[in-house]
């Protein structure tokens, strides 16, 4: 069973960002599936690293998009990204030091973060008009 499914309310109408959000959901679900199947720690670790790498790339892409459209809350959004990356890193560290299992807290963090971030934080830039030439 997937950890999280794509929902219509996640659709921002910004094709590139929607596609990346879907990739993040797929990566989250992959981590969850491997861990639930009691896969080797190395397999879960590789999937977690992929999730972290995709998140870093997505945030960079999203920040470039916000700059391009002149989004006025860009700096605040970038700060939120930095905090999220810090928190993901902390969860990853706990995993690496542990026995290969992930806590419910980690999965709650992922699902809450994704839902809240897309539906409330990202929604703001999705409705910001692009500059006219």
N, C-alpha and C positions, 0 to 999 in steps of 0.2 A: 504494500500500500504506500503510495507516495506521501511524503511529508507535507507537501504543498502542491496545489494545482493552480494553474493559470485561471484567473477569474476575469470576467469582462471589466470589472472596475479597476483592474491593473493596467488596462489599455490607456496609454496617454495620448495616442494619436501622433507620436513622434516615432516613426518607423524604426530608426536605428536603435533608439533607447528601448523600445518595446521588445525588439529582437534580443537585445542584450539582457533584459530582465528575464526573458524566457530561458536564455542560456543559464542564468544564475539559478533559476528554479530547477532546471534539469541537473545542474551540478549539485545543488542541495539535496535533491532527491537521490542522486547517485551515492552521495556520502551516506545518507540514511539507509539506503538499500544494502550497501556493503556492510555497514555496521550491524544492521539487523540480521543479516545472514551470517554473522560471526566470521566475516572474512579476515584474513591475516591483517595484523596492524599495519604492515607495509602497504597493503592495498588501500586501506582507509586513509592512511597518511597521504598517499599519492592523490587520492580524490580530494582530500582537504586542501592540499597544496594547490590543486587545480582550481578549487573554489576561491581560494585566496587570490590567486593570480587573475582569475576572471573578474573578481571584485575590484582589484587594483586597476585593471584595464578599463572596466566599466566606469569607475569613478573618474578616471582621466578623460575618457571620451565624453562623459556627461559634463564635466567642467569645461571642456573645449566647446561643447554645444552651448552651454550657458553664456560663455564669453562671446561667442559668435552672435547670439541674439541680444546681447546687452542686458542680460537678466540682472535686475538691481539687487537681488539677494544672493549674488554669486559668492561673496566672501563668507557669508553665514553658512551657505550650503557646503562650501569647501571645508569649513570647520567641522560640520556634521560628518562629512566623509572621513576626515582625519580621526575623529573620535570612534567612528564605526570600525575603521581599520585597526585601531588600537585594541578595541574590544575583541575583534575577530582574532587578532594576534594572541591575545591573552588566552582565549579558549583553545587556540591551536597549541600553545605552550603546555597547557594543562593536559591536553591529549597526548602530546609527545612524551610527557613525563609519566603518563599513566599506563594502564594495561591494554589499551587499544579500544576501550569503550568510550562513548560520548554520553555526557549527562543530559538529562531532560532539560536542564537549564540552557544548555547549548542549543538544542533544537527549538526551545521556546524563543531564545534570542534570535535565531535565524528567521523563524516564521513571523515573529512580531516586528523585527527589523524590516523585513522585506515588505510586509503589508503596510506598515506605518510609513515607511520611507516612500514607497511608490504612491500610495493613495493620498498622502498628506504633503510630504515635502516635495517630491518630484512633480506632483500635480501643479504646483505653482509655476514652474518654468514651462510646463506644457501649454499653459494658457497665455504665456507672455508672447506678444506679437513679435515676429522677426522684424529686424530693421528693414526699411525700404531703401532702395538704392537711389 
